[in-house]
């Protein structure tokens, strides 16, 4: 599967736009970006052995645990392009993997643990 950064980022935006309005309205102070691979620092801190092991990452403070202490840097959700492209067999598969990963990382942003985030990622999205 091959998509350039711009095409991939458009699919990430599509995944964000497909989220139910009740979740979009509650996304505060979070940047969603696409990068090719996790940085060395991320790999080291997460004890990853390979660049290909991570599809997405939430970095920051979960909204449920955040104290209101004034302006802070935004949280960050990173969607990793190359691992997703390697895992995808088709454009539709890539679109699904991106959407699942976006939902998974947003679930972490809202305070869900890994089990809860996995369940959230697998739920069928209904925009209504």
Backbone as JSON, one array per atom type, in Angstrom:
{
  "sequence": "XXXXXXXXXXXXXXXXXXXXXXXXXXXXXXXXXXXXXXXXXXXXXXXXXXXXXXXXXXXXXXXXXXXXXXXXXXXXXXXXXXXXXXXXXXXXXXXXXXXXXXXXXXXXXXXXXXXXXXXXXXXXXXXX",
  "N": [[0.85, -1.17, 0.0], [0.59, 2.16, -0.87], [0.74, 5.5, -0.04], [1.17, 8.98, -0.16], [2.35, 11.5, 2.17], [0.5, 13.62, 2.24], [-1.86, 12.46, 1.15], [-2.28, 10.46, 3.05], [-2.63, 12.01, 5.38], [-5.01, 13.24, 4.69], [-6.77, 11.07, 4.89], [-6.62, 10.65, 7.63], [-7.83, 13.02, 8.52], [-10.35, 12.56, 7.43], [-11.13, 10.39, 9.01], [-11.29, 11.66, 11.5], [-13.34, 13.5, 10.95], [-15.44, 11.74, 10.7], [-16.19, 11.04, 13.2], [-18.63, 10.88, 15.83], [-20.61, 13.78, 16.54], [-20.93, 14.36, 19.26], [-18.54, 13.55, 20.39], [-16.62, 14.99, 18.94], [-17.23, 17.59, 19.75], [-16.24, 17.58, 22.29], [-13.52, 17.34, 22.1], [-10.76, 18.83, 23.15], [-8.0, 20.98, 23.11], [-6.13, 19.28, 21.77], [-3.86, 18.04, 19.45], [-3.84, 16.44, 16.34], [-1.75, 14.52, 14.49], [0.11, 13.25, 11.67], [2.78, 11.06, 11.27], [5.71, 9.45, 9.94], [7.08, 7.36, 11.4], [7.5, 6.27, 14.85], [9.47, 8.33, 17.04], [12.93, 8.02, 18.09], [13.08, 8.51, 20.82], [10.47, 7.94, 21.67], [10.31, 5.23, 20.98], [12.27, 4.23, 22.7], [11.27, 4.97, 25.27], [8.93, 3.48, 25.32], [9.88, 1.0, 25.07], [10.05, -0.28, 22.57], [10.95, -2.5, 19.99], [10.97, -2.28, 17.31], [10.4, -0.13, 14.47], [7.96, -0.59, 13.4], [5.99, -1.4, 15.16], [4.04, 0.23, 16.29], [0.99, 1.84, 15.78], [-0.35, 4.15, 16.47], [-0.32, 6.92, 18.83], [-1.1, 8.4, 21.92], [-0.24, 11.3, 23.59], [-0.06, 13.05, 26.52], [-2.36, 14.49, 28.89], [-5.09, 12.8, 30.09], [-8.4, 13.87, 29.5], [-10.28, 13.36, 31.51], [-8.77, 13.36, 33.79], [-7.58, 15.78, 33.95], [-6.61, 18.82, 35.41], [-7.91, 22.07, 35.77], [-5.78, 24.3, 35.09], [-5.08, 26.6, 33.72], [-3.58, 27.89, 30.64], [-2.13, 25.36, 28.67], [0.23, 23.31, 26.92], [-0.91, 21.68, 23.94], [-2.38, 18.38, 24.01], [-1.25, 15.47, 22.26], [-1.95, 13.48, 19.5], [-0.62, 11.02, 17.61], [-0.55, 9.54, 14.46], [0.82, 6.85, 12.89], [2.19, 6.61, 9.81], [3.75, 4.77, 8.09], [3.79, 2.16, 9.46], [1.0, 1.65, 9.42], [0.46, 1.66, 6.66], [1.99, -0.52, 5.89], [0.58, -2.56, 7.11], [-1.83, -2.55, 5.82], [-3.9, -3.95, 3.31], [-5.3, -2.86, 1.26], [-6.8, 0.18, -0.05], [-9.25, 0.6, 1.26], [-8.85, -1.0, 3.52], [-6.72, 0.37, 4.67], [-7.98, 2.82, 5.24], [-9.81, 1.89, 7.19], [-8.03, 0.96, 9.19], [-6.78, 3.37, 9.9], [-9.0, 4.83, 10.87], [-9.77, 3.18, 13.04], [-7.45, 3.42, 14.61], [-7.37, 6.17, 15.14], [-9.77, 6.43, 16.66], [-9.05, 4.78, 18.81], [-6.86, 6.17, 19.97], [-8.08, 8.61, 20.62], [-9.85, 7.69, 22.51], [-8.05, 7.17, 24.58], [-7.35, 9.84, 25.08], [-9.72, 10.68, 26.23], [-9.58, 9.32, 28.57], [-9.76, 6.53, 28.78], [-8.49, 3.26, 29.55], [-6.12, 0.86, 28.17], [-7.59, -1.47, 27.49], [-10.24, -0.46, 27.34], [-9.84, 1.43, 25.31], [-9.23, -0.2, 23.16], [-11.69, -1.48, 22.81], [-13.28, 0.73, 22.15], [-12.14, 1.45, 19.73], [-13.0, -0.54, 18.05], [-15.68, -0.2, 17.78], [-18.53, 0.39, 15.77], [-18.96, 3.34, 13.99], [-21.43, 5.77, 14.31], [-22.67, 8.56, 13.01], [-24.91, 9.97, 13.81]],
  "CA": [[0.0, 0.0, 0.0], [1.38, 3.39, -0.97], [0.09, 6.81, 0.02], [2.11, 10.0, 0.3], [1.98, 12.12, 3.45], [-0.72, 14.42, 2.05], [-2.98, 11.54, 0.99], [-2.48, 9.81, 4.34], [-3.2, 13.01, 6.29], [-6.41, 13.43, 4.3], [-7.52, 9.95, 5.47], [-6.7, 10.92, 9.07], [-8.87, 14.04, 8.64], [-11.61, 11.87, 7.14], [-11.46, 9.61, 10.2], [-11.73, 12.61, 12.52], [-14.64, 14.04, 10.54], [-16.47, 10.71, 10.8], [-16.53, 10.83, 14.61], [-19.9, 11.49, 16.24], [-20.51, 15.18, 16.98], [-20.8, 14.44, 20.72], [-17.12, 13.41, 20.71], [-15.9, 16.13, 18.35], [-17.48, 18.77, 20.58], [-15.48, 17.45, 23.54], [-12.08, 17.3, 21.84], [-10.19, 20.13, 23.5], [-6.56, 21.1, 23.32], [-5.43, 18.09, 21.29], [-3.42, 18.09, 18.06], [-3.76, 15.13, 15.7], [-0.75, 14.63, 13.43], [0.57, 12.01, 11.04], [4.23, 10.96, 11.09], [6.06, 8.16, 9.34], [7.45, 6.37, 12.42], [7.78, 6.83, 16.18], [10.83, 8.83, 17.24], [13.81, 7.19, 18.93], [12.7, 8.73, 22.21], [9.23, 7.18, 21.91], [10.66, 3.8, 20.95], [13.02, 3.92, 23.92], [10.41, 5.07, 26.45], [7.93, 2.42, 25.27], [10.63, -0.25, 24.93], [9.71, -0.9, 21.28], [12.12, -3.03, 19.31], [10.85, -2.05, 15.88], [9.65, 1.03, 14.01], [6.7, -1.05, 12.82], [5.13, -1.95, 16.21], [3.09, 1.19, 16.85], [0.16, 2.49, 14.76], [-0.72, 5.48, 16.94], [0.12, 7.22, 20.2], [-1.62, 9.58, 22.62], [0.7, 11.88, 24.55], [-0.66, 14.17, 27.23], [-3.14, 14.19, 30.08], [-6.47, 12.45, 29.77], [-9.35, 14.91, 29.9], [-10.93, 12.98, 32.76], [-7.85, 13.57, 34.92], [-6.94, 17.08, 33.79], [-7.01, 19.92, 36.28], [-8.01, 23.33, 35.04], [-4.75, 25.16, 35.64], [-4.68, 27.61, 32.75], [-3.1, 27.46, 29.32], [-1.12, 24.32, 28.63], [0.49, 22.81, 25.58], [-1.93, 20.69, 23.57], [-2.08, 16.96, 23.95], [-0.88, 15.1, 20.89], [-2.24, 12.15, 18.98], [0.16, 10.79, 16.4], [-0.91, 8.37, 13.68], [2.07, 6.5, 12.21], [1.86, 6.27, 8.42], [4.4, 3.59, 7.52], [3.26, 0.91, 10.02], [-0.36, 1.42, 8.93], [0.52, 1.28, 5.24], [2.53, -1.89, 5.8], [-0.44, -3.48, 7.59], [-3.04, -2.46, 5.0], [-3.88, -4.69, 2.04], [-6.02, -2.09, 0.24], [-7.16, 1.52, 0.41], [-10.32, 0.45, 2.26], [-8.22, -1.54, 4.73], [-5.95, 1.49, 5.23], [-8.98, 3.74, 5.79], [-10.32, 1.27, 8.41], [-6.95, 0.97, 10.2], [-6.62, 4.76, 10.36], [-10.17, 5.17, 11.69], [-9.65, 2.43, 14.3], [-6.35, 3.98, 15.38], [-7.83, 7.49, 15.62], [-10.73, 6.2, 17.76], [-8.29, 4.21, 19.93], [-6.07, 7.21, 20.64], [-9.02, 9.56, 21.2], [-10.34, 7.04, 23.73], [-7.04, 7.47, 25.61], [-7.5, 11.26, 25.39], [-10.87, 10.81, 27.11], [-9.3, 8.68, 29.85], [-9.9, 5.08, 28.79], [-7.27, 2.47, 29.59], [-5.86, 0.14, 26.92], [-8.72, -2.36, 27.18], [-11.34, 0.39, 26.92], [-9.49, 2.05, 24.03], [-9.38, -1.25, 22.13], [-13.12, -1.66, 22.58], [-13.76, 1.93, 21.47], [-11.63, 1.44, 18.36], [-13.71, -1.54, 17.26], [-17.1, 0.13, 17.67], [-19.01, 0.97, 14.52], [-19.26, 4.75, 14.2], [-22.7, 6.26, 13.82], [-22.57, 10.01, 13.12], [-26.17, 10.6, 14.26]],
  "C": [[0.89, 1.23, 0.0], [0.47, 4.61, -0.95], [1.14, 7.82, 0.47], [1.56, 10.65, 1.57], [0.67, 12.9, 3.32], [-1.95, 13.53, 1.93], [-3.32, 10.86, 2.32], [-3.14, 10.78, 5.33], [-4.66, 13.28, 5.97], [-7.28, 12.31, 4.86], [-7.64, 10.1, 6.99], [-7.8, 11.96, 9.32], [-10.26, 13.44, 8.41], [-12.07, 11.07, 8.37], [-11.94, 10.52, 11.33], [-13.12, 13.15, 12.21], [-15.77, 13.03, 10.7], [-16.88, 10.44, 12.25], [-17.88, 11.48, 14.92], [-19.68, 12.9, 16.8], [-20.31, 15.28, 18.49], [-19.35, 14.26, 21.17], [-16.31, 14.58, 20.16], [-16.05, 17.38, 19.21], [-16.66, 18.75, 21.86], [-13.98, 17.33, 23.33], [-11.51, 18.69, 22.09], [-8.69, 20.0, 23.66], [-5.8, 19.83, 22.94], [-5.1, 18.28, 19.8], [-3.33, 16.66, 17.54], [-2.84, 15.29, 14.49], [-0.43, 13.25, 12.87], [2.09, 12.1, 10.87], [4.54, 9.58, 10.53], [6.28, 7.07, 10.38], [7.55, 7.05, 13.78], [9.23, 7.3, 16.26], [11.65, 7.84, 18.07], [13.41, 7.28, 20.39], [11.44, 7.93, 22.57], [9.54, 5.69, 21.95], [11.36, 3.4, 22.24], [12.1, 3.94, 25.14], [9.36, 3.96, 26.5], [8.55, 1.03, 25.12], [10.22, -1.02, 23.67], [10.99, -1.35, 20.59], [12.14, -2.67, 17.83], [10.08, -0.76, 15.6], [8.23, 0.67, 13.62], [5.66, -1.48, 13.86], [4.0, -1.03, 16.67], [2.33, 1.9, 15.72], [-0.22, 3.91, 15.17], [-0.3, 5.66, 18.38], [-0.57, 8.47, 20.69], [-0.58, 10.02, 23.63], [0.02, 13.08, 25.21], [-1.38, 13.7, 28.48], [-4.57, 13.91, 29.66], [-7.4, 13.53, 30.29], [-9.98, 14.61, 31.25], [-10.06, 13.27, 33.97], [-7.21, 14.95, 34.91], [-7.5, 18.08, 34.79], [-7.04, 21.18, 35.45], [-7.0, 24.31, 35.64], [-4.19, 26.1, 34.58], [-4.16, 27.03, 31.46], [-1.99, 26.42, 29.43], [-0.88, 23.94, 27.17], [-0.56, 21.78, 25.22], [-1.43, 19.27, 23.74], [-1.8, 16.64, 22.49], [-1.28, 13.66, 20.61], [-1.47, 12.03, 17.68], [-0.29, 9.48, 15.77], [0.29, 8.07, 12.79], [1.79, 5.88, 10.84], [2.46, 4.95, 7.96], [3.91, 2.28, 8.14], [1.83, 0.61, 9.55], [-0.34, 0.99, 7.48], [1.03, -0.14, 5.06], [1.47, -2.92, 6.2], [-1.67, -3.55, 6.69], [-2.86, -3.2, 3.67], [-4.52, -3.89, 0.9], [-6.29, -0.69, 0.8], [-8.26, 1.45, 1.46], [-9.78, -0.07, 3.58], [-7.43, -0.44, 5.43], [-6.89, 2.48, 5.91], [-9.52, 3.19, 7.13], [-9.28, 1.29, 9.52], [-6.74, 2.37, 10.76], [-7.77, 5.13, 11.28], [-10.12, 4.46, 13.04], [-8.58, 3.04, 15.2], [-6.73, 5.35, 15.94], [-8.79, 7.31, 16.79], [-10.01, 5.68, 19.0], [-7.56, 5.32, 20.7], [-6.96, 8.29, 21.25], [-9.63, 8.98, 22.48], [-9.35, 7.26, 24.87], [-7.15, 8.93, 26.04], [-8.67, 11.49, 26.36], [-10.7, 10.02, 28.41], [-9.45, 7.18, 29.89], [-8.53, 4.4, 28.85], [-7.14, 1.69, 28.28], [-7.02, -0.76, 26.52], [-9.92, -1.55, 26.66], [-11.09, 1.03, 25.56], [-9.62, 1.03, 22.9], [-10.85, -1.48, 21.8], [-13.7, -0.47, 21.8], [-13.34, 1.93, 20.01], [-12.43, 0.5, 17.48], [-15.19, -1.22, 17.07], [-17.41, 0.76, 16.32], [-19.44, 2.4, 14.81], [-20.58, 5.11, 13.54], [-22.7, 7.78, 14.07], [-23.83, 10.66, 13.72], [-26.29, 10.58, 15.74]]
}
